Amino acid sequence: MNRILDTVAVTAVGALSRLPRSFALRLGRWFGAVAHRVGGRKNPRIQTNLARAGVNDPAHTTGDAWRHMGQTMFEMFWMLDRSPDEALQGVRIHGMDQVRKAAEKGKGILLVTAHAGNWDLMSMALSREDIAPVAVIARNLRTPGLERKQIQCRERAGIRTLVRGEAGAGITAYRWLTRGGVLGVMMDRLSAGRRISVPFLGNATRMPLGPPELACRSGAAVVLGLSERTADGGTVVRYRELNTTGISSAVEMAKTIAAALDQELRPRPEQWFWIYRRQTEWTGEYTQTDK
């Protein structure tokens, strides 16, 4: 089954890359609208979670979330066979001065983000500035053809990919930071390994403790980066350094990152990937687990 999905995905990438970006985005929005109609059991769960996040009209926002997801996925596919300059055309960037100041400290940068907007544009925009070498931690997709295209796309932009769970990935990530590099990580995923349940958008998410621990051990600056899709289909990428002065534990670092992500995403909840099960019920306790 994975082989069939891989073949379909690679074929779709080839077809989408020949289209204008605007048309690929329209196709993605249409796909998201169709997926919303056949969303089945996911839609009530998404609406419930959006209501807990304080959204006034969860039913309408659920449709927006599906359409944004469709746009993002189709745009990501479109990018895979395009050059970095084409992918970044029209992308507006804010806060690069904060990244430069963080890099001047000479201890590396942990770039934390979430599944919102087109997150691949965020690392690509940073790499183009040539402030410091950029690497990202990515999961194994189990679709080798598509994964190979993603890695090649990042390589064309000067970005190294570290696959989560591969032997030596943790040591490589630590050394990358201590040598002054930028390490991009997704912090809103249900991960294996050491993690902590933190309040997030009205519920909770199990945030990995590995990246915060890397920042504490290496002394790296922590920069929050997020992409936001605008009404005209463009993208704004924003960076800001988080105040981590005095934080020496991975748990406290994770809490700080979670609070910052929550603050940034609440004004535009439809752009977060509610479709995937990334949330659990918030019990009021910061529960840790090692599995």
C-alpha positions in Angstrom: 0.0 0.0 0.0 2.8 2.4 0.9 4.4 1.7 -2.5 1.2 2.6 -4.3 0.9 5.8 -2.3 4.5 6.7 -3.0 4.0 6.2 -6.7 0.9 8.3 -6.7 2.6 11.1 -4.6 5.7 11.3 -6.9 3.5 11.4 -10.0 1.4 14.2 -8.4 4.6 16.1 -7.7 5.6 15.9 -11.3 2.2 17.1 -12.5 1.8 19.9 -10.0 5.2 21.3 -10.6 4.3 22.1 -14.2 1.4 24.2 -13.1 1.5 27.9 -12.0 1.6 28.2 -8.3 -1.7 30.0 -8.1 -3.4 27.1 -9.9 -1.9 24.6 -7.6 -3.2 26.5 -4.6 -6.7 26.7 -6.1 -6.6 22.9 -6.7 -5.5 22.4 -3.1 -8.3 24.6 -1.7 -10.8 22.6 -3.8 -9.3 19.3 -2.5 -9.6 20.6 1.0 -13.2 21.5 0.5 -14.0 18.0 -0.8 -12.1 16.4 2.1 -14.1 18.5 4.5 -17.4 17.1 3.1 -16.2 13.5 3.4 -14.3 14.2 6.7 -16.7 11.9 8.6 -15.8 11.4 12.2 -12.9 13.9 12.1 -15.1 17.0 11.7 -16.9 16.7 15.1 -13.6 16.2 16.8 -12.1 19.2 15.0 -15.1 21.4 15.9 -14.9 20.3 19.6 -11.2 21.1 19.8 -11.7 24.5 18.0 -14.5 25.4 20.5 -12.1 24.6 23.4 -9.5 26.9 21.7 -12.1 29.7 22.0 -13.2 29.9 18.3 -16.6 31.6 17.9 -17.8 29.6 14.9 -16.1 26.1 15.1 -18.2 24.6 12.2 -17.1 27.4 9.8 -13.5 27.3 11.0 -13.4 23.5 10.5 -14.0 24.1 6.8 -11.3 26.8 6.7 -8.9 24.4 8.3 -9.5 21.7 5.7 -9.1 24.2 2.8 -5.9 25.6 4.3 -4.5 22.1 4.7 -5.3 21.3 1.0 -3.5 24.5 -0.1 -0.5 23.7 2.1 -0.1 20.1 0.9 -0.5 21.0 -2.8 1.9 23.9 -2.5 4.5 21.6 -0.8 4.1 19.1 -3.6 4.5 21.9 -6.1 7.7 23.1 -4.5 9.5 19.8 -4.6 10.5 20.1 -8.3 11.0 23.9 -8.2 14.0 26.0 -7.4 14.4 27.7 -4.0 14.0 31.1 -5.8 10.7 30.0 -7.3 9.5 28.6 -4.0 10.3 31.8 -2.2 8.9 34.2 -4.8 6.5 36.6 -3.2 7.2 35.3 0.4 7.4 38.2 2.8 9.8 37.9 5.8 9.7 39.6 9.2 12.1 39.3 12.1 15.3 38.3 10.3 17.1 40.8 12.4 16.2 38.8 15.5 17.7 35.7 13.9 20.9 37.6 13.1 21.2 38.8 16.7 20.7 35.3 18.0 23.3 33.9 15.6 25.8 36.5 16.9 25.8 34.8 20.3 27.8 31.9 18.6 26.0 29.0 20.3 23.7 28.0 17.5 19.9 28.4 17.1 17.1 26.0 17.9 14.4 27.0 15.4 11.1 25.9 16.8 7.9 25.8 14.8 4.5 24.0 14.3 2.4 22.6 11.5 0.9 25.9 10.4 1.0 27.5 7.0 3.8 26.2 4.7 6.5 25.4 7.3 9.0 24.4 4.7 9.2 28.0 3.4 10.4 29.1 6.9 13.6 27.1 6.9 14.1 27.8 3.2 13.9 31.6 3.7 16.3 31.4 6.6 18.8 29.3 4.6 18.8 31.9 1.8 20.0 34.6 4.2 23.2 32.6 4.7 23.3 33.6 8.4 24.3 30.1 9.5 24.1 26.5 8.2 20.6 25.2 8.4 19.4 21.6 9.2 16.0 20.3 10.0 14.9 17.2 11.9 12.3 15.3 9.9 10.5 12.0 10.4 10.7 9.0 8.1 7.7 9.1 5.7 8.0 5.5 4.7 7.5 6.6 1.1 11.0 6.6 -0.2 10.3 8.3 -3.5 8.6 11.2 -2.0 11.0 11.4 0.9 13.9 11.5 -1.6 12.3 14.4 -3.4 11.8 16.3 -0.2 15.5 15.8 0.8 16.6 16.9 -2.6 14.4 20.0 -2.4 16.0 20.9 0.9 19.5 20.2 -0.4 18.9 22.6 -3.3 18.1 25.3 -0.7 21.2 24.4 1.3 19.3 22.6 4.0 20.5 19.4 5.6 18.0 16.8 6.7 18.4 14.8 9.9 16.0 11.9 10.0 14.5 11.4 13.5 15.3 8.0 15.0 18.2 7.2 12.8 21.4 6.1 14.5 23.6 9.1 15.6 20.9 11.7 14.7 20.9 13.1 18.3 24.7 13.5 18.5 24.7 15.1 15.0 22.0 17.6 16.1 23.9 18.5 19.2 27.1 19.1 17.3 25.3 21.1 14.7 24.2 23.5 17.4 27.5 23.7 19.2 29.2 24.6 15.9 26.8 27.6 15.4 24.2 26.0 13.1 20.5 26.4 12.9 18.4 23.3 13.8 14.7 23.4 12.8 12.3 21.2 14.8 8.5 20.7 14.8 7.3 20.9 18.4 3.6 20.1 18.0 3.8 16.4 17.1 2.8 13.3 19.0 6.3 11.9 19.3 7.8 8.8 20.7 10.6 9.0 23.3 10.7 11.6 26.2 7.9 14.1 26.0 5.7 16.2 28.2 2.0 17.0 28.1 1.6 20.8 27.9 -1.5 23.1 27.5 -1.9 24.0 23.8 -4.9 25.6 22.0 -7.4 24.7 24.6 -6.3 21.1 25.0 -2.8 19.6 25.3 -0.1 18.3 23.1 2.7 15.9 23.9 5.8 18.0 23.2 9.1 16.3 22.7 11.7 17.0 25.4 14.7 16.1 23.2 15.0 19.5 21.3 14.6 21.6 24.5 17.2 19.5 26.2 19.6 20.1 23.2 19.0 23.8 23.7 19.7 23.7 27.4 22.9 21.6 27.0 24.3 23.5 24.1 23.3 27.0 25.3 21.7 27.6 21.9 19.3 30.6 21.4 15.7 29.6 20.8 13.9 31.3 17.9 10.2 30.8 17.1 9.5 30.7 13.4 6.0 30.4 11.8 4.5 30.8 8.4 1.1 32.4 7.8 -0.9 32.2 4.6 -2.4 35.5 3.6 -5.8 36.1 1.9 -4.2 36.5 -1.5 -2.5 33.1 -1.3 0.9 34.5 -0.4 2.9 33.7 2.7 4.4 35.8 5.5 7.2 34.2 7.5 7.9 35.6 11.0 10.8 34.9 13.4 11.3 36.1 17.0 13.8 35.0 19.6 12.3 33.7 22.8 13.5 34.8 26.2 15.1 31.7 27.7 17.3 33.5 30.2 17.6 31.5 33.4 16.0 28.4 31.9 18.2 25.3 32.5 15.7 22.4 32.3 14.2 20.8 29.3 10.8 20.8 31.0 10.8 24.6 31.6 12.1 25.2 28.1 9.2 23.1 26.6 6.7 25.0 28.6 8.1 28.3 27.3 8.0 27.1 23.7 4.4 25.7 24.1 3.2 29.1 25.5 4.8 31.0 22.6 3.3 28.7 20.0 -0.1 28.9 21.6 0.1 32.7 21.6 1.0 32.9 18.0 -1.5 30.4 16.7 -4.6 31.5 18.6 -5.3 34.5 16.3 -5.3 32.2 13.2 -6.4 28.7 14.4 -7.6 27.7 10.9 -4.0 27.5 9.7 -2.9 24.8 12.2 -3.3 21.2 11.1 -6.3 20.2 13.3 -7.0 17.3 10.9 -4.3 15.1 12.4 -4.5 13.8 16.0 -1.9 16.0 17.7 -3.9 16.8 20.8 -4.9 15.1 24.0 -7.1 16.3 26.9 -5.4 18.8 29.2 -5.6 17.4 32.7 -4.0 20.4 34.4 -0.8 18.4 35.0 2.5 18.5 33.1 2.7 14.8 32.7 6.0 13.3 31.5 6.5 10.0 29.8 9.5 8.2 28.3 7.6 6.1 25.7 
